[in-house]
């Protein structure tokens, strides 16, 4: 199978060495550079599988994956289901609505029930930060975080990194701008861990009300750059990643208006033109076209937004495959 060739000289960061086996994927803060490289290489192999006439291998035959989605989702939920089925796993979908959670059953009791029913891997998305960590303490199998509150979205960060490397051939040394509602973004946090580990140079750009205390960001990621001016920080950028602006931010007084936000922080053609000629435009979805990203930019040749969605299936296959081996 074709595998991605990744740089071997990215600097060491907080995570110094990969554990011999990984039971859970809760965030990227404990991932080493070598472990990320391994996952991205496995993702390339899984993408090759998805390009075959029959997009299925028996790697997880006999394993049961339960997708627990307590938050609305299209891309993440469906891609996890497709990933598990492509690996021949038994797949069960679960939401809060219609389950015993609505009757008052605790998350811990729900997990114990799923364990008794034979679940091997739990994929969980929840609006409360830390829920996957709680679940991992009460489940004998593996837990994969599909997004928890404002905290983490590790699979989104991995698919973003895979997409960047696939298009630009490297991660180390790239200038990556993450713009938008940083304060409430689990995508931004997980991308910071992954990109920093792989040696990319990251700039966060947001209005002060959507960034929070600068000291938090610079203390956690010392090499991080902070900006409140998108025109300045996109100059020469290799990647511009914009985040979805939730309209309730304006309603809560964090923004004067959506029009003002779009004028100052929207990714438009003029701003992309200031970046490097090969600059990639990314968005984790769903998009508010005309607010954080203009329609012509979202569908331009430099946009890799659809590629991010496609690569999400392969990344999630790679992680499920690894956890099944634990």
BELJO-V625099 format. One record per helix or strand. SS is the DSSP state (H for helix, E for strand). FROM is the first residue (numbers start at 0). TO is the last residue. If there is no record, write none. Layout:
ss | from | to
SS | FROM | TO
SS | FROM | TO
//
This chain:
ss | from | to
E | 24 | 24
H | 32 | 49
E | 63 | 68
H | 74 | 85
E | 89 | 94
H | 99 | 102
H | 106 | 115
E | 120 | 125
H | 130 | 135
E | 141 | 147
E | 151 | 151
H | 153 | 167
E | 174 | 178
H | 185 | 196
E | 200 | 204
H | 207 | 209
H | 213 | 219
E | 224 | 226
H | 229 | 232
E | 238 | 241
H | 247 | 250
H | 257 | 264
E | 266 | 266
H | 268 | 273
E | 279 | 282
E | 288 | 288
E | 292 | 292
H | 294 | 297
E | 302 | 302
H | 304 | 323
//
